[in-house]
Amino acid sequence: MNPLIKFFRTKIYTAVFLLVVILLIGVSGYKFIAGYSLVDAFYMTVITMTTVGFGEVDPLDDQSKIFTIFLILASVVIVGYALSIITEYILSKDHIEELKHKKMQKRIDSFKGHIVICGYGRNGKQAAKKLMAYNKQFVVIEKNKDMEERFRFDDVPYVIGNANEDEILIQAGVDRASCFISALPNDADNLFVVLSARQLSKSINIISRASQESSYKKLKFAGANNVILPDNIGGDHMASLVVVPGLMEFIDNLSIVGKSNINIEEVDVEKLFKSNKGRTIRDLDLRRKTGCNVIGYKNENGEYLVNPEAELELAPKSSIIVLGRPEQIEALNHQYDID
């Protein structure tokens, strides 16, 4: 629970307790000092505490008047305190929400080289799940305010707003991000968002979803580095299960099921060696040290080579793709200083 809300609730409980106490004192005083019935005593206590100015049930003697003076003075203080606390609590709700948003924005402002996910539908959620598994920093942009509690519960950094507005993109740190994923259900919205993101950052890697094949070229022209058509991928995957079922089942098992089931990892060469001198895949000796196998190589120009030779020299700014069981991948992540 938010400490500020807890603080206000404690003060409200105190105010209610004091109101109940002064009410009981008033009823008891009028019943035993003035000799009123229980109903009349309760009535006199309420009109005295609220200072509404109604008349007395019966004329009061001097002892009852002194008690009434005490009750009025005590009630003014306690009722005033209770009203001030309740009013402050009601007004502070907006302030508490503002503090939550400021705290979230401060967290996002500390990110650099993160990923921005626009839209938290089926594709956006899946992207977030996979990024979580790889411990990648990311921010979700979602215009549905009802998702806010869900984001807080899952501890997902978020910005509530329309991604078509540059201000919202800037709040998510698009200008500092390394990658932007546009997963909106409408192709026109994706097109506009991709244009805006590309305008804010010329170097950011933009990946966009598309529903129609006709949108593919438009999104590429707008600045998307990659355009994904989920329907095409789904159909191709289903056909592959018919043609090469065993292979597809194996590939499916490489996908992330949970946070600890990572089977494929891409590692920058700079993380594998202390020095900048040339080294080969054989020199890494990853199979012996971690159990992982090198299945791919990406050179400094972004070109891929499948199943590279052991004598391949690893150039600066290149990376290797390794395959292994989750525990082997974890061992690799702790084996960066191999030299």
N, C-alpha and C positions, 0 to 999 in steps of 0.2 A: 504494500500500500504506500502511496505517496506520503512522505513525512508531513507535508503541509496539511493534507486532508486529515491525517491521523491527529495532528495537533488541534485542528478545529473541532473534530469530533469529541476530543477529550474536554475541550472548553464547553461544548454544547451539553455534554453529559453533566458537567459541573453546574451549569446554569439551570438545567432541568431539576437537578437534585435540590438546589437552593430554593427554587420555586415551590417544590413539593414540601420542603421543610417549613417555609414561611406560611404556606397554606395550612398545614397541620397545626402550627402554632396558633394561627388566627382562629381556626375552628375550635380548638381546645380552649383558647382564652375566652372567646365569647360564650362558649357553653358553660364554663365553670365560673368565670368572673361575672359576666352579665346575666347568666342564668337562661340563655336562649336555648331553644330546641336545636337539634342537630342541623335541620334544614335552615333555620334562621341564622344559625352561627356560620354556616357555609355561605349563605347569601351575603351576610355582613362582611365576611372576609373577602369575598370576591369583589364587592363594590368598593371596599376600602383599598384593596391592592390595585385595582384598575383606576381608582380615583374618578369614577364616573359622576359622582355628586348626587346620587340618590339619597333619599331620606333614611333615617334609622328605623329599624323595626319597632323598637320601643325606646323611650328616652334612656340615655345612659347615665349612670352615676359617675362620681368623680374617678373612682378606680377604673371603671370601664373606659372613660375618656382618656386617661393616662395610657392605658393599654392600646387604645386606638391610635394615639399619637405615635407610640412606638411602632405599631404595625404599619402606619403610613410611611414613616421614615425608612423603615427596613424594606418595605415593598418598593418604594421609589428607586432605591439603590439596586435591589435584586432584579426587578422587572426591567429597569434600564439596562443593566448588565446583560440580561438574557436577550433583549431585543437587539442590542448592539452586536452580540456574538452571532445571532442568527442572520442579521443583515449582512455582516461582514463575510459570513460563510457563503451566502448566496452570491454576493458580488465577487467573491474570490474564485468561484468555479471557473469563470472565464480566464481569470489570472492564472489559475493552475494549468489550464489547457495551453495558455500562452507560454508558460514556463516549460511545459513538456515539448512544445514545438521548438522553442529556443534551444533546449538541450539536444534534441534530435538534429537540428540544423548545425549546431556546434560540432557534433559527431561527424556529420557529413562533410563539413568544411575541413576536417582533418584528413580526409581521404585524398589520395593522389594516385593516379594510374589505376583507378577502380573501374568497375563496369556499371553502366546505367541500364536498367531494364525498364522499358516503357510499356506499361500494361501488365496486369497481374491476372490474366485469364489462364487457360490451360497451358498455353505455351510459355507464358511468363513465369508461372509457378514452377514448371518443369526446369526452366533455365535457372531459376533461383535455387532450386533443390540441388542441381548439379554444381553450381558455384559454391554452395555451402559445403558440399562434400570435398571440394578442393580448397576450402578455406580462403576463397577469394573475396575481396571486399567488393560490395555492390550496393547500389541504391535503386529502389523501385519507385517509379512514378505512376501514381494511380489516382484517377479523378473521383472514384467512388469513395466518399468519406466514410461509408459504413465499414470499409476494410481496415480502418485505422486501429481498432482494438485488436484485430487479428494480427496486424503487423507488430504491435507492441507485445502481444503474447508470444509470437514467434521470434521476437528480437530481430526483426528485419528493418534495416534503415529505409526510410520512405520519405517521399514528398507527396502531399495531397494537392492535386491541381491538374489542369489541362496541359498536356505536353505540347500542344500547339502554341503555347505562349513561351517566348524566349526566357522570360523571367523564371518560369518553373524549371526549364532545362538548366539554367544557370544555378538555381538553388540545388539541383542534383549534382552539380559539378561537372557538367558535360565538357567544359573548357579544360578540365584537368584530367578527365577520364581517358583510359586507354581503349575502351570498347563501348559501343552503344548498341543495344538490342531493342529493336522496335517490334513489339509483339501485339500490336493492336489488331482487333478483328476486321477493321475496315481498311481496304487498300489505300483509299484516298487519304485517310488519316495518317497511315504509315508514310505515304509519299510526302506529305507536308512536314511531318516530324523529321524525316530523313533530311529534307532540304534545310530545315532549321538547325539540326545538329551539325550538318556539314558546314554551314555558314559560321557556326560558333567555333568549330575546330576543324582545321584542314587535315590534321594528321590522325584523327580518331578512326578506329576500325568500326565500321557500321554494318550491322547484320540486321536485315529486315525480313519480316514475315510477309507473304503474299498469298492471297486466296486464288487469284486468277493469273493464268499464264501471261495474259496481255499486260499485266502490271510489272512483269519481270524487268523488261527493258527500261521502263519508265523509272523504276526504283534504282536501277543501276545508273541511269543517266543523272538521277537526282543526287547521287553520291554514295549509294550503298556499295560496300565492298563485296558483300554476299547477300543473295536473296534466297530465302528458303520457302519452298511450297510444301507445306505439311501434307496436303492431300496426295501430291505426287509421291512423296517419300513413303507415305502409308501404303499406297497401292503397289509401289515397287517392292516394298518389304513383304507384302502378302504374297505377291507373285514369286518372290525369291524363296519363300517358305515352301512353295510347291516344287520349284526347280531344283534348289539345293537346300533342302530342309535341315540337314545335319550341320552345314556350314552356318546357316542363319541362326540356328539355335546356339551354336558356339559363340557367334558374334553378340547375340543378345546377352549372353552370360558375362560379356566383357563390360556391359553397361553398369552404371552405378545403381545398386538397389538400395543401399543405405549409406550412411555417412562414412563407413569404414571400408566399403567394398570398391575400392579404386583399383582397377587392373591395368590401366594404361596411363602413362605419364610422359609429358614433354619436358625436357630439362635443357636449359641453356648450357652451352659448353663452358662459358665463363665460371659457372658454379661448380664445375667438375675438376678444374685445375687451378692451382694458385698462380702459376706463371702463364705467360701469353705464348710460349713457344709451342710449336706444332706437336700434337699428339694424335695417336690413332685410336680406333675403337678397341683394338687389342690391348693397348696400354691401359685402358679403363679397367679391364678385367672385372666387369660388373657381374658376370655370371658367377664367378667364384666369391666375390665380396658380398653380393646382395641376393643372388639368385635370379635377377632380372635379365631378360634378353633384349638386345637392341634390334628392333624390327624396322626402324625407319630413320632417315636423316634429312634434316632441312638445312640447306646451305644459307649463306649470308644473303642471297638474292630471293629467298623464299621458295626455292624449288625443292621438291621432295624426291627422295630416293628410297625405294622399298627394299628391305633386306640388304643393307649395305655390307660391303666386304670388311673383313676384320682389319685390313691394312689401310682403310680409308682414313686420310688425315683430316682431323676436325679443325675447320677454319674458325677464326674469331667471329662472333655474332651469329653463329650457327647453333643448332640444337639437335638432340637425338630424341627419338620416340622409343620408349621401352615398354615391354610387356612383362607382367608378373602377377603373382597373387598379392592380395592386399598387404600381407605382412612383409612381402619382398619389396613392394613399392614404398612401404613405410621405412624399411631398412635403407633404401636408396635415398630417401629424403634426409636421412641422418648421415649420409656418406658423401656429402658434397666435397669435403676436403680430402680428395683421394690422393693428391700428389704427395 
